[in-house]
Amino acid sequence: MRFEFDPGKSAANLAKHGIDFVEPQRLWDDPRLFIFVARTEEETRYLAVGQLGDRCWSAVYTPRRDRVRLISVRHARRLEIERYESQ
């Protein structure tokens, strides 16, 4: 899978959430990756919840042709973790 992202937004995400947009690309290697449609009024966005190491992370993204465009990444919220673990 190919990924794209704004380098400035990746740096801002690192400062705010402690993770850039490079490492979270490995979320798509998680066989239990949980994806659902995120609420938005602009474009269709999705929330992917998966595990990296011992933490669950949530990545907001939008599909672009043959790529995944990362928009933000943060620690998964309790309800997101529960959905991930219940599948």
N, C-alpha and C positions, 0 to 999 in steps of 0.2 A: 504494500500500500504506500502511496506517495502522499506526503504532507506538505503544506505550505502555511506560512504565518508571517505576520508583521514583526520584524526583529525588535522594533521599539516597543510593541505591545508585549512581546516575550520578556523583555527586560523589566517592564513595569509589572508584569505578573510575578516575576522572580522577587522583586522588591516587596510586593503586597502579600503574596501567598507562599513564598519560599521555594518556588519551582518555576523553571522557564518552560518553553514549549518543545524542547528537544527530548528530554527524558520521558514525558508523558506519551510520546509516540509508541512506546512499548506497551501501553494499555491495550492496544489492538492485538497483542500477542496473548493476552489473557483469555483462555478458552471460556471463561465465565463472564466475559464482558457483557454488561447489561446496557442496552441502548433504548432510550425513549425520546419522544418528541418533546422539545422544550417550548415553553410558552413565549411567543414573540409576535410582534405586529409587523415586523419588517420582512425578513426572509425566513425560510424554514430552517430551524436550528434543532440540533439534537444534543442530548446529554448522554455521554458515555461514562459508565461507572465501572471501574476495574481496580485491580490491586497492583501496586508497585511495592515490592518489599513487604513490609508489615502494615502498610497503610492503604486505605481505599481513597481513590482520587476521582473527581468528577471533571470531565472535560466537555466544554461546550464547543460544538463545531458545526460547520455546514459543508455539505458535499459540493465540490466544484469540479465539474467534468470528471476527470480521472483522479482527482485528489481530494484530500480531506483538509479543509482550512480550519486550523485551530483558532478559537476566539478567546477562550479563557480556561484556566485550570485551577482547581482549588481542592482542599480536603473535602471528601464527600460528607454530606450531612447525614445525621442519624437515620432518617427515613430512607435515604438513598442506599446506605449501607444495609439496612434491613431488606430492601428489595433485592439488592445484589446477593446477599447471603441466603435468601429464601428460594432462589431459583435452582 
